[in-house]
Amino acid sequence: MVKVIGAGFPRTGTSSMKAALEKLGLGPTYHMFEIFKNPHHVDRWLPLAEGKPVNWDEVLDGYHSAMDWPASHFWREQADFYPDAKVILTVREPERWFTSFQGLMDMGPRRASPEDMPPAMRDFFAPMARLQPVFELMTRNTFGSDWTPENQDEKVAIEAFTTHIERVKASLPADRLLVFDVREGWGPLCEFLGVEAPDEPFPHLNDAASMRRMLEDFAREGKMASPFD
């Protein structure tokens, strides 16, 4: 049963949130990295690209919380399906978010089907290629039909980012929604979730650096290291 739903865009501290929720005993937490680890999960998401209804207990089977795309794109559907779950909207300064999101697009969808990759890395990115219909749905719904990873309009992206924040805030009662910047640390998060704060620093994982290091290590050593280990 999912207890915590992420509603924030990628590059808003979602990796840090995954680590934090799991430290608080609210994991496992679904995150894009789960698809890298479990390529068969792609089949859980593909029906959404076709507009088909899904059973969220099946999509998120084995997880008690979710952060990051693709899960967070469907926050509203999950909020309806899990009426007792809390929702966390991760946020950051819009211009810095866009710069980081550009980096994600450069490392992700643009490399979904590169023919010049080593075989092992090509196999790693194969799930992303299969997930492409879901990526296209998410970016189209979020940024409009003219927006592509190759044509990233900063003004359009930032407007979509800020509009999304206001839409989520307007959709849920205050006692069910936390608008959260990971720089705030354990305090507001633990108060919102009704749990005791750990006696250790809040995890701060750099999403961009984690992804870049993971890919560099994979290209060099031929094996994938999780940024959460």
C-alpha positions as a printed Julia matrix, in Angstrom:
229×3 Matrix{Float64}:
  0.0    0.0     0.0
  1.43   3.37   -1.04
  1.59   5.82    1.86
  3.51   8.71    0.28
  3.0   10.07   -3.23
  5.54  12.32   -4.93
  4.13  15.12   -7.09
  7.34  16.97   -7.94
  9.15  17.2   -11.25
 12.42  15.35  -11.81
 15.44  17.33  -10.63
 13.7   18.65   -7.52
 15.58  16.47   -5.05
 13.75  13.25   -5.83
 16.82  11.08   -5.23
 17.34  12.72   -1.85
 13.66  12.13   -1.09
 13.92   8.45   -1.98
 16.82   8.07    0.42
 15.02  10.07    3.11
 11.74   8.17    2.9
 13.53   4.85    3.02
 15.48   6.02    6.07
 12.14   6.89    7.71
 10.8    3.4     7.08
  8.44   4.5     4.31
 10.16   2.61    1.53
 10.86   0.98   -0.74
 10.4    4.16   -2.73
  9.74   3.98   -6.46
 12.04   6.18   -8.57
 13.23   6.18  -12.16
 16.28   4.22  -11.03
 13.96   1.31  -10.25
 13.32   0.91  -13.98
 17.06   0.79  -14.67
 17.32  -1.96  -12.06
 14.16  -3.77  -13.15
 13.68  -3.38  -16.93
 10.53  -5.49  -16.86
  8.86  -2.65  -14.96
  8.48  -0.86  -18.3
  5.48  -3.07  -18.97
  3.79  -1.65  -15.89
  3.84   1.84  -17.39
  3.18   1.31  -21.1
 -0.64   1.05  -20.79
 -0.68   4.65  -19.54
  0.81   5.83  -22.84
 -2.18   4.27  -24.58
 -4.67   5.95  -22.28
 -5.61   2.67  -20.63
 -6.59   2.5   -16.95
 -4.15   0.81  -14.6
 -4.33  -0.76  -11.18
 -1.84   1.28   -9.16
 -1.39  -1.58   -6.72
  0.04  -3.51   -9.65
  2.1   -0.64  -11.1
  3.66   0.13   -7.71
  3.65  -3.41   -6.39
  6.32  -3.83   -3.73
  6.64  -0.11   -2.95
  5.22   2.08   -0.18
  6.12   5.46   -1.64
  7.01   7.0    -4.99
  9.09   9.92   -6.23
 10.29  11.13   -9.63
  8.94  10.43  -13.11
  7.24   8.37  -14.32
  5.38   7.93  -11.02
  5.13  11.59  -10.04
  3.61  12.56  -13.39
  0.57  10.53  -12.39
  0.32  11.94   -8.88
 -3.34  12.9    -9.26
 -4.39   9.4   -10.29
 -2.45   7.95   -7.37
 -3.93  10.47   -4.95
 -7.41   9.36   -6.01
 -6.48   5.67   -5.81
 -4.83   6.04   -2.36
 -7.05   8.55   -0.55
 -5.19   8.15    2.74
 -1.73   8.69    1.26
  0.17  11.91    1.9
  1.43  13.91   -1.08
  4.81  15.65   -1.21
  5.47  18.28   -3.86
  9.21  18.81   -4.13
 10.24  22.24   -5.41
 13.32  24.31   -6.15
 14.24  27.62   -7.74
 12.81  27.47  -11.3
 15.86  28.62  -13.26
 18.17  26.2   -11.45
 15.61  23.46  -11.95
 15.6   24.06  -15.72
 19.39  23.91  -15.98
 19.4   20.6   -14.16
 16.46  19.26  -16.16
 18.32  20.04  -19.39
 21.13  17.83  -18.15
 18.67  15.04  -17.48
 17.32  15.25  -21.02
 20.87  15.14  -22.4
 21.66  11.99  -20.45
 18.28  10.32  -20.79
 15.84  10.48  -23.72
 18.45  11.73  -26.18
 20.48   8.61  -25.48
 17.52   6.24  -25.55
 18.62   4.44  -28.71
 22.24   5.35  -29.5
 23.85   3.01  -32.0
 27.43   3.88  -31.08
 27.23   2.66  -27.47
 29.06  -0.4   -26.14
 26.72  -3.42  -26.03
 26.4   -3.41  -22.23
 25.43   0.26  -22.13
 23.05  -0.22  -25.05
 21.37  -2.97  -23.08
 21.14  -0.64  -20.09
 19.36   2.03  -22.1
 17.02  -0.42  -23.8
 14.32   0.04  -21.12
 14.41   3.77  -21.73
 13.84   3.18  -25.42
 10.86   0.96  -24.63
  9.57   3.59  -22.2
  9.72   6.28  -24.88
  5.92   6.39  -25.42
  5.51   7.2   -21.74
  8.22   9.89  -21.91
  6.47  11.42  -24.91
  3.15  11.43  -23.08
  4.65  13.07  -20.0
  6.54  15.77  -21.88
  3.58  16.48  -24.17
  1.18  16.8   -21.24
  3.66  18.89  -19.28
  5.29  21.18  -21.83
  3.05  21.0   -24.9
  3.22  19.2   -28.21
  6.05  21.33  -29.66
  8.49  20.63  -26.83
 11.09  17.9   -27.38
 14.37  16.93  -25.67
 16.12  18.41  -28.72
 14.08  21.62  -28.59
 13.95  22.7   -24.95
 12.35  26.11  -24.6
 13.35  27.53  -21.22
 10.41  29.93  -20.99
  7.9   27.18  -21.78
  9.54  24.76  -19.35
  9.67  27.21  -16.44
  6.08  28.27  -17.02
  5.05  24.6   -16.96
  7.07  24.08  -13.79
  5.47  26.96  -11.9
  1.98  26.18  -13.24
  2.34  22.61  -12.04
  3.22  23.76   -8.53
  0.17  26.0    -8.33
 -2.08  23.29   -9.76
 -0.99  20.73   -7.19
 -1.34  23.24   -4.34
 -4.86  24.1    -5.46
 -5.88  20.46   -5.78
 -5.23  19.14   -2.29
 -6.03  20.21    1.27
 -3.15  21.56    3.32
 -3.21  18.63    5.74
 -2.58  16.21    2.88
  0.08  18.15    0.95
  3.61  19.2     1.84
  5.36  21.63   -0.48
  8.96  20.79    0.28
 12.43  21.98   -0.62
 14.95  19.32    0.39
 17.19  22.07    1.77
 14.67  22.34    4.63
 15.83  19.01    6.01
 14.12  16.59    8.34
 12.01  19.03   10.36
  9.03  19.85    8.13
  9.12  16.45    6.43
  8.98  14.45    9.65
  6.36  16.73   11.18
  4.17  16.28    8.11
  4.57  12.5     8.12
  4.19  12.19   11.87
  7.5   10.41   12.4
 10.57  11.09   14.5
 13.51  12.76   12.79
 16.63  10.56   12.52
 19.72  11.58   14.42
 21.75  12.04   11.26
 22.01  14.57    8.43
 19.3   14.7     5.81
 20.5   12.88    2.68
 21.49  15.19   -0.15
 22.09  13.22   -3.32
 22.97  15.19   -6.41
 20.69  13.76   -9.1
 22.79  15.06  -12.01
 26.1   14.03  -10.49
 24.7   10.62   -9.5
 23.49   9.91  -13.02
 26.73  11.11  -14.62
 28.88   9.07  -12.23
 26.69   6.02  -12.73
 27.05   6.22  -16.51
 30.79   6.87  -16.36
 31.32   3.91  -14.04
 29.14   1.73  -16.24
 31.04   2.68  -19.4
 34.37   2.03  -17.66
 33.57  -1.1   -15.64
 30.58  -2.58  -17.43
 28.42  -2.75  -14.31
 25.85  -0.44  -12.78
 26.27   1.03   -9.29
 23.21   2.44   -7.58
 23.54   6.02   -6.28
 21.53   4.89   -3.24
 24.04   2.3    -2.04
